[in-house]
């Protein structure tokens, strides 16, 4: 349905004046800025943003009119499923699976494409490698397929955006959540909102988490503090301000090795291949966001945002680099790595809804500027026995580590120090972008979406170790084309094509040494067709068939003066069901089928399970009592690109029970892995397979006053 018709119907139903405009997420990097009136429109329950409108696509477009597959998780869903991390959301999402992230960062495989940088908060790029908190999240939006028009570089297989909680004018509330799990972990969250005048409000979200799990030595602490403020400057202008402080430290566990059969060695499930004292990661971050929304007229609206992030990150670790089953000897390697990064992002976009002849248009024009400074270094250890960064240890529990001094390797005393400089790079990056998009409604049944984005990516890298400077400038145009046909108002058939790119400096900007600065960016082409169907009961279905092709230029092995293009293709399909089956039964379910091949080797790309399935049910037994039941299945996949190591398939069963003591207090029990299955959910490389948690429970109190 045309956007103007949609808005007019909403006005008629509620008899209120609505100024509904969802802000730019990705390319525009704008945040949600809602007036007091439209808060009443989009709230469905518990002050949660409506999952029928997606904030990630810049214009006020219902999900059914978006020509690509996507998923949304509200704060209420996250709490009810007992979710505490990005990875736990991914477990129940179509088209994506988790990667280990070396035990210190979020890592998602979007339709077979691994990423540690395609993360956003309120549309602002959040590319530093760390574990992101959910305490201040209103909803999570996951879009699949290349999305360069919306996101710029990256977004090659998909993106994940966190929509943060913002202050609400004329509302006063305080909510809390406190939890404890069977491993001894503790979590506390606070959410308090209060008005500071007729046209302003302040909201404070804060959290503390004590990290514990089933593995030896794993512990840590995480603190988050996020005050926000909202100001209605005029009837047509709203300003949101936000500051977030993040402090996180925890033990790094990179899993266990694989054996002669290429599978994780189950006999080593309790062995931690690490130094108990020195395997750790630390992060301190300060994030500032400002977003101004202004309605120039009923049809022309603008969003203007500024983001500044300062990140200080350290991680140091040992891990199994090799394993000999016959002798039960593991070779350990390690390093210490630091990152000091600052990101400045300025963006603006205009959205104009207008009619021209017999067509209606939602036209978007935007610009973005990014300035990034990033310094990173890495030091390898040197063992006194081997004189290198590797040493052999008997794979026993625990290993013969004692804080780096007086340790024993194969019955021989040894020491080590992180004294060998591996690399030291200082990066300056500037990106200038312009984009346009028009969604044209030719009739109530047919829409055409067309657009393009221009990015100028300019990077300078100083390699302090080698004393050399390198630079590269890439200018790329990323097109997007989509068709939407609606035989009925609640059914849409769509087809889309998009392109994306990733510069050869990589996600973390340092990889243009050697011949890499001569190479063009990796390019990604995505084609997708799909069906979306909203049933009257409140249940919605999405089915999508897609193909993603990556082209990666590399220096030829036979002739260094020319380049070869390595191609990989990933195809598959997704099915999603989400919503109310009955008044008492809520269901979300998904199935994904993936297939991939690399033309240079004929092998299947790593971390692509052929089949994935998940389902979560919530049944309201009575007004005060409810039950939840979930299952997630992941087929086996290859751990490495050589296809010599395998991550076994697994099925995990989860459950929950809810009891409302009163309108102000709920008691909740979540149980994970009810069958106590030994499973390995993800990996990083051949000898680093994550050991999944056994049967465990979490008791949570949520309330308000």
N, C-alpha and C positions, 0 to 999 in steps of 0.2 A: 504494500500500500504506500502511496506517496507520503512523504514525511509531513506535508502540510495537512493532509487528511487525517493522519494519525494524531497530530497535535490537536486538531479541532475536535476530534472525538473525545480526547482526554478532557478537554475543557468542558464539553457538554456533559460528560458523565460526572464530573466533580464540581462543576459550577464555580470554579475558582480560576483566577488568572494565573496561567502557568508560563514560566519562561524556561522551557526545558532545553538544556544544551549540555551534552556531555563533552568533556574537554578532550583535547588532543592527547593521545598517549605516546605514540612512538616517535614518528618523525618530528612532530611539532613539539613533543616533550612537554605538553601542557598538562596541568593537573585538573582534577575535577573541582569546579567551583559552582556551588549550587546556591540559589537564593532561598530564602525562608519558604516561599511558596512552593518551589518545586521539590523541596524535601518531602512535603506531604504527598507529592505525586509518586515519587520513586520508592518510598519506603514500602516494603511488603510486610515485614514483621521484625520486631527487635531492632529497629533502626538500621536494618541491613539494606544496602543498595540493591535495587532490583536486578536480578540476574537475567531479566528479559531485555535489558539494554546493555550493550557492551561499550566500555569506555575507551577501548583500544583502537578505535578506527576513526576517531576525530569528529565524526558527524553523528547526530542523533539517529542512529540506525538500529532497529531491532535485529536480534540475532538471525531471525529467519531471512533477513534481507542482506546478510553478509555472505559473499560468495567464497567462503572457505570454511574449513572445519575449525572449531574452537571449543573450549571448555571453560566454565566459570565455577569457582568455589567461593561461597560466601563465608563470612566469619562464623556464622551459626553452624554451617556444615563442618567447618574445620574443628570447632569445639566438640560437636557431637561425635565425630569419628575419632576423637582423641589424638588429632594430628598435631605434631610439634615441629615439623620440618618440611622443607620443600620436597625432599625425597619421599616422604610419606604421602604427600599429595600426588606425586607422579605415579606411585603404586596403583592408584585408582583412576588414572587418566588414560584415555585412548591415544594411541599414536606415539607415546613417549615411554621411555624407561630410564632408569638411573644408571649412572656410572659412578665409580668409587670416589673420584676426585682426590685421590691420594690421602684420604682421611682428614682433609682440612678445608674442603670447599664443596659447595653445591656443584654438581655436574649432571647435566641432563642430555640424553640422546633423543633429539627431536627427529622422528622418522628416519632413524639410522645415522643422523649427523650429530656427533658429540659436540657439546658446547659448555664452556665455563664462563662465558661472557654475555650471552644473550638474555640478560636479566635487566629489569627496569623497575623503578619505583616511581609511581605517578608519572610515568612516561619518560623519566630521566634515566639515561644509561647508567647502569650499576655494574660495572665490569670487573671490579676487583674480586679476587678469589677468596670467598669466605662463606660461612654458613649464615644464611639470612634468617632473621627472626620473623615471627608471625604475630607478635603481640599487638601490633598497631595496624593490622591489616583489616580492611573492610571487605575486600574480595581479591581473589587471585584469578588472573585471566591468562589462558594459555592458547596461543594461536599457532597452528601448524602450517608448514610450507614456508618457502622464502617470502619475506615481507619487507624487502628493501625500500619500497615506496614509503612505508610507514616507519621503518626503523633505521634506514641507512645501511651502512656496512653490517655484515653479519646477518643475523636472522635467517641463516641459511636453511635450517630445517624447521625453525619455529622460534618463538620468543615466550618469555614468561614475565608478566607484569604484576607487581603488587600495588593495589590501590589502597592508599593509607587512610586511616580514620582522620576526620577533620572536625574542627569545632562546629557546633550547631547553635545558631542564635535562638534565643527564647526557650532554651531547654536546659534543665538542670538534672543531672543524674550521675551516679557513681556506681560502676560495676567492678566486680572482682572475680578472679579465678585462682584457686589454689589447688595444687595437685601433688601427689607423691606416688612413686611407682615401686614395684617390688624389687628393683635393683638398688633402691635408696636415693634415686634422683628426686629433686624437689623443684617445683615451679610456682611462681607467684606473679600475677598480673593485676594491674589496676588501670581503670579507665574512668576518668572523671571529667565532666563537662559542666561549665557554668557561664552564664551571661555576664558581661561586664558593662552592659549598656543596652539601649534599645536597638543598636545596630552593630554589636560586636559580641564576641564570645571567645572563650579560651577552653581548650581541651588538653588534658595531660594523660598520656599513656606511658606506663612504666612496667618493667618486668625484671625479675631475677630468676635465673635457672641454675640449679646445681646438676651437672651432667654426671651420670653413672650408668654403666651397663654391664653386660655379662662377661666382658673380656677383662683380663688382668690389667691393672694399672690405669684403666680408662677412667678419667674424672676430668672435671673442668667447671668453669663458672662463666656465665654470660649475663651481662647487664645491658638493658636498653632503656632509654629515657627520651620521650618524644612529646614536647609541648607544641601545640599548634594554636593559631589564632585566626579568627575570621572577622573581616570588617566589611559591612555594606557601606561603601563610600558614597554611593548615590543609589537611586532607584534602579539604575542600569549597570552598576559596577560593583563587583565583589572581589576582595583581595584575601587570599589565603597565605599565611606565613607558617613555616615549620622549621624546627631545629631538631635533629636527632643525634643522640650520643650512643655509640655502640662500643662495648668493651667485651672481648671474648677471648678466653684462653682455655685450651683443652689438650688432652693427650691425643697423639696421632697414632692410629692403628691402621696399617695397610694390609692386613689380612694374612693369609697363609699361602704356601706354594702349591703348585700342581705336581703330580707324580708322573710315573712312566706312561700312564694311560692318558695324560693330558688333562686330568680332572683334579680338583682340589683334594688334597690328602686328608681324608676325614679323621685319620688317627692324630692329626696335628690340630684339631679344631680348638684346643685350649691353649695352644702355644702362641705367644705374642712375640713376633720377630722385631724387637725394638729395644732401645735403651729406656728403662723405666723412668729415668730422670730427664733425659734430653729429647725424647720424642714429644714435641709440643708445638702448638701454634698459638700465636698471640695477635690480636687485632685491636686497634683503637681507631675509631672513625668519627668524624664530625660532618654532618650533612645539613646543609641549609637549602630550603626551597621556598620560592615565592611564585605565586600564580595569580594573575589578574585576568578576570573575565569581564568583558564589557559588551553590552548589547547596543550597537549603533542604531539598530532599528529592529522591527519585528522579524526581519528576514536576514539581517547582516549582524554577525557576532564575531567577536575576536577573543583570542586567548594569547596571553603573553606570559612567559615563565622564565625564571632564572634558577639555576641550580649550581651549588658549589659543594664539592665533596673532598675532604682531606682524609687520606687513609694511610695508616702506618701498620704494616703487616710483617710478621716474622713466622717462619716455620722451619723446624729442623727435625730430621728423622733418619732412622735406619729402617731398612726393609729387606725382605728376601729378594735377591736378584737372581739366584739360581738354587737348585736343589738336586741332590743325588740320592735317590731312593735306596740304593743298595747299601749305602753307608750311613744314611739318615743325617747327612751333612748339608747344611744350608749356607750359601754364600751371601753375606750381608754387604750392602752398599748403603750410602747415605749422603746427606748434604745439609747445609744450612742456607736458607734463602731469605732475603729481605726485600720488601717492596715499599717504596715511599711514593705515593701518587696523589695528585690533585686534579680534579676535573671541574672545569667551568663550562656550563651549557646554557646558552641563551637561545630562546626559540619564540616564534610567533606564528600564528596562523589565523586566517580569516575564513569563515564559513558563510556562504551566501546561498539562501534558498530562494529561487525565483522561477517564474514561468516564462517560457519563450514559445510562442505559437501553441502547439498542442502538446508540448513537452514540459516537464517540470525538472528542475536541476537542484542538486546539492553540490555546490562548487566549493572546492577547498584550495586555498593557496597558502603556502607556508615557507618559512625560512628557518635555518638553524645554524648556529655557530658553536663549535666545540674546541676548547683549548685544554690539552692534557699535558701534564708533566709527570714523567714516571721514571724513577730510578730503581733499578733492581740489581742485586748481585747474588752470587752463589759461591759457597766454599765447600769443597769436598774434604772428607776426613783423610788422615794419613795414619795407618796403623803401624806401630813400631815393629811388628813381626813381619808383615808383608811389604812394608814400604809403599803400599798403594792405598787406594780408597776402599778396597774390598778385603774381607777376611772371612774364614770358614769357622762355623760354630756347629756343635752338635745340636740337633733340633729337639731340645728337651725343655721342660717347663719347670722353672724359667730358664732363659738363656743365661750365659755366664757374664751378664752385664752388671756393673755396679757403679753407674754414674760416670763412666769414661775413665775410671782409674782402677787398677788392680783387677782388671777383667781377665778371663781366661778363654783363649781360643784354641780348641783342640788340645787341651791340657797344657798349653803354653801361655805364660803370662804376657799380656800385651797392653799397650795404652794407645790412645788415639787423640788427635786434635783436629779441629776443622781449620786446617792451615793452607790448603791448596786452593788457590783462586781458580774457579771454573769460568766465571764470566762476571763482568761488571759493565752494565749498559745504562746510559742516561738518554732518555727519550723526550723529544719535544714534538708534539703532534697538534696540528690544526686542521679542522674539517669545516668546510663551508657547503651548505646544502640549500637547494631550492626544490620545491615540489608542487605539483598541481594534480588535482583529481576532480573528476566530475561524475556524479552518479545521476544518470538521466533516466527519468521515468517517461517512457513513450506511451504507456497506458497503465491501467491498474494491474495489468498482468506481466508487463515486460519492462525490465530495467537493464541499462547498460552502464557498466563502470569502466572508466578509462582514465589512466593517469601515468605520470612519469616523475622520477626524481633524479636530480643531478647532484652528485657529490664530488667535491674536490678534496682529496685526502693527501695531506702533505706531512711527511714525517722525516725527522732528523734523528739519527741514532749515533751516539758516541760510544765506541767500544773502548773502555778505559784499559782493559787488559792488553789489547793490541795497539792502543794508541791511535786508532783510526776512526774517522767519521764517515758515515754513509747517509745518503738521503734518497728519497723517492717520492714522486708525486703521481698519484693516480686520479684520473677524472673518469667517472663512470656514470652512465645513464641507466636507470633501472625502470623498466616499463611494467605496467600492470593492466590487465584486461579481464573483465568479468561480465558474464551474462546471467540474468536472473529471470526465470519465467515462473509465474504463479498462476496455475490453473484454478486455484482457490486461494482465498485470503490466508488460510492456515497451512498452505503447502507451497514450497518453492523448490524448483529445479535449477541448478546453477552449474556453470562451467567457468573456470578461471585459468589464467596463465600469468606467471610472474617470474621475475629474475632477481637475483641477489648476487653479492660478491663479497669476498673476504680478501683484503690486501695481504701480500706475502709477509708482512711484518707480523702476521698472526693476531690472535685474540689479545695477546699481552704485549704486542708492539715491538718486541726485541729481535725478531728473527729476519733481519735483512743482511746478515753477514755473508761472507763468501760470495756466491753468485746470485743469492736470493734477491738482491736489489735490482737485478736485471729482469726479473720475472714479473709477468703480468699477474693480476689478482686471480685467485680461484673464482670461477663463476658457477652459478647454480641456476638451473631452469626447472620450474615446477609447473605441472599441469594437473588440474583437479576437476572432477565432475562430482556432483553430489545431489542429495535430496534432503530437505528439512521439512518436518511435518509436526505441527503443533496440534495435539489432540484436545478435544473439548474438556477432558477430565483434568487437564493441567500437565499431562505427560507430553514430552517432546522427543522426537527421534531425528537423528542425523546419520546419513550413510554417505561415505566419501570414498572415491576411487582416485588414486594419485600416482604420479611418477615424478621422481626427483633425479635430475642428472647433474653430476658435478664434473667440471673440466678443470684439471690442475696442470699447469705447465711446469715441466722440470727440465733441468739440463740433461741432455742426452748422455747416456753412458758411453756411447761409441764416438761421439763427436761433440766436444764441449762448446763448439761455436754455434750449435743449433739446439732447439728445444723440442722435447716430446710432450705431448698432451696425454696425461693419464685420465681416463674417464671411469667413473663409477656410476652405476644406475641403481636406484632403490625405488621399488614400486610396492604398492599394497592397497589395502582398503581398511576402513574403519566403520564401525557401527556403534552408535551411542543411544541410550535411552536415559531420560532424566525427567523427574517430576513426580507428581502425585498420581498414583494408580487409583487409589480411592481416598476418601477423606482421612483414613487412618494409616494408609500405607504409602510411604515415600520410597522411591527406587532410583538408583543411578547404576547403570550397567554399561560396559563397553567391551568390544572385541576388536582386536587389531591383527592383521595379517601383513607380514613384511617379507620382501624378497630382494636381495641385492647381489651385485656382481661387479668386480673391478676388472676392466678389460685387459690390463697389463698382466694379470696373473690368473684370472678366472676364478679367484677366490671370493668368498663371501666377506664383505666388510665386517669388522668386529662389532660386537654388541648389537646384533640384529636378531632378536628372537623371531622365529617364523610366526608363532602364535602368542598372543597375550590376551588375557581375559580378566575382568574385574567386575565385582558387583557389590553394592552396599544397599541394605534394606533398613528402613526404620519403620517400626509398627507401633502405633499409639494404642496400647491395650486399654487404657482408661484416661481420664482427664489428667491424672497425676503420674501415670506409670507408662513407660515405653521401653521397647527392646530394639536392639540393633544387631545386624548380622552381616558380615562381609567375607568375601573370598577373593583372592587375587592369584592368578596363575601366570607364570612366565615360562615359555618354552626354552629349551637349551639354545645357547648361542656360542659363538667363538669368542674367546678372550683376546686373541691376537689376530692380526691381518694375515699371518701365515697359516691360519686355521689349524695349528698344532695343539692348541689348548682349548678346552671346552668348559663353559659354565653350565652346570646341569640344570634341567628344568625343576620347577618347584611349584607347590600349591600351599598357600598360607590362608588359614581361617581365623577371622577376628570376630569379636562380639562386643556388645555393649548393653548396659541397662541404665535407665534414667528414672529418677523418682523426684517429683516436685514436692518438696516439703511444704512450700508455700509459694506465693507469687514472687517472692524475693529470694528463694533459695532452692537450688537443685543439687541433688547428690547423684553422681554419675560414676559408673564403673566401666572401664574399657579393658578388654582382655585381648592380647595379641598372640598369634600363633597358638591357638587352642590345642592343636594336635601335637605340639612340641616337636615339630619337624626340624631336622637339621637341614639347612638350606644356605645357599650362597647367592645373594641377590644381585651382586655386581662385582666388578673387578677393575683394576687399572692396567695391569699387564700380566704376563704369563704366570708369574709367581706371587701375585697379589690379589687373592680372591677374598672378598669380604665374607665373614661368618655371620649369618643372620642370627637375630636374638631368639632364644628359646621362649617357651611359654612365660609370659609376664603380664602383669596387671597394673593399671593406673587408676587410682581413686581421685576424683575431682569434685570440688565444691565450686559452683558458680552462683553468683547472686548479685543483687543490687540494693542500694538504699538511697 
